[in-house]
Amino acid sequence: MSAQSETRFRAAMIGTRYAETILKSQQNMILNESNKTEKERLRKKKANTEAEIKAAKMELKKMQRLKEMQIARLEIDKIQRTVEWNDALYVTREFEKLIGVRTCPVRSFTIVFSDSTWANSVRVF
């Protein structure tokens, strides 16, 4: 026998002797590989589910913010205007009427035109 055939014979003898162990090992390897692929598939599915949940939560928060903004806009529209541009002048005039004194020396004046086409005088307040 040659060296190659002797090695093959020895490998066959060892193979038959440990056939059960080799078979179990191969089955475990197949199971491990299928478990790995199953685990990977489950991991991906879990990641996708978590991403969907996160997106749904973000959308819910966005909708809540928009709703709060709309409510705030409506509340602002309901508020009556409490300050007028001429409020200070009006308050000053009312105060003067109450105390009977003029605080502003020049409150009104009269413009007299020399031209006859215009009215003789225009009173400006």
C-alpha positions in Angstrom: 0.0 0.0 0.0 1.0 3.5 -0.8 1.1 6.3 1.8 -1.9 7.9 0.3 -4.1 4.8 0.4 -2.9 4.1 3.9 -4.0 7.6 5.0 -7.3 7.1 3.4 -7.8 3.8 5.0 -7.0 5.3 8.4 -9.4 8.2 7.8 -12.1 5.7 6.9 -11.5 3.7 10.1 -11.5 6.7 12.3 -14.7 7.9 10.4 -16.5 4.7 11.1 -15.3 4.6 14.7 -16.5 8.1 15.4 -19.4 8.2 13.0 -21.9 8.9 15.7 -19.9 11.7 17.2 -19.3 13.2 13.8 -23.0 13.0 12.9 -24.0 14.6 16.2 -21.4 17.3 15.7 -22.7 18.0 12.1 -26.2 18.1 13.4 -25.2 20.6 16.1 -23.4 22.7 13.5 -26.5 22.7 11.3 -28.7 23.6 14.3 -26.2 26.3 15.4 -26.2 27.8 11.9 -30.0 27.7 11.6 -30.1 29.1 15.1 -27.8 31.8 14.1 -29.9 32.6 11.0 -33.0 32.4 13.1 -31.5 34.7 15.8 -30.4 37.1 13.1 -33.9 37.1 11.6 -35.4 37.7 15.0 -33.0 40.5 15.8 -33.8 42.2 12.5 -37.5 41.8 13.1 -37.1 43.2 16.6 -35.1 46.2 15.3 -37.8 46.9 12.7 -40.5 46.7 15.3 -38.6 49.0 17.6 -38.1 51.5 14.7 -41.8 51.4 13.9 -42.7 52.0 17.6 -40.2 54.9 17.7 -41.6 56.4 14.5 -45.1 56.1 15.9 -44.1 57.8 19.1 -42.4 60.6 17.2 -45.5 61.1 15.1 -47.7 61.1 18.2 -45.5 63.8 19.8 -45.6 65.8 16.6 -49.4 65.7 16.4 -49.6 66.7 20.1 -47.3 69.7 19.5 -49.4 70.7 16.5 -52.6 70.4 18.5 -51.1 72.5 21.4 -50.0 75.1 18.9 -53.5 75.3 17.4 -55.1 75.6 20.8 -52.6 78.4 21.7 -53.4 80.2 18.5 -57.1 80.0 19.2 -56.5 81.4 22.8 -54.5 84.3 21.4 -57.3 85.1 18.9 -59.8 85.1 21.8 -57.8 87.6 23.8 -59.3 91.0 23.5 -57.1 93.9 22.6 -56.6 95.8 25.8 -54.2 98.5 24.8 -54.9 101.1 22.1 -52.4 103.3 20.4 -54.0 106.4 21.8 -54.5 105.0 25.3 -52.0 107.3 26.9 -53.5 110.4 25.3 -57.0 109.4 26.2 -56.0 108.7 29.8 -54.2 112.1 30.0 -57.3 113.9 28.7 -59.6 112.0 31.1 -57.3 112.9 34.0 -57.3 116.5 33.0 -61.1 116.5 32.9 -61.3 115.1 36.4 -58.9 117.5 38.0 -59.9 120.5 35.8 -56.3 121.4 34.9 -54.4 121.2 31.6 -51.1 119.4 31.9 -50.2 119.9 28.3 -50.1 123.6 27.5 -50.5 123.2 23.7 -53.4 120.8 23.1 -55.1 122.4 20.2 -54.4 125.3 17.9 -56.0 127.2 15.1 -54.6 127.6 11.7 -55.6 130.8 9.9 -55.2 131.0 6.2 -54.8 134.2 4.4 -56.0 132.8 1.1 -59.8 133.3 0.6 -60.2 129.9 -1.1 -59.6 128.1 2.1 -61.8 128.3 5.1 -60.9 131.2 7.4 -59.6 128.9 10.1 -59.2 125.2 10.7 -59.1 123.9 14.2 -56.7 121.0 14.8 -56.8 118.8 17.9 
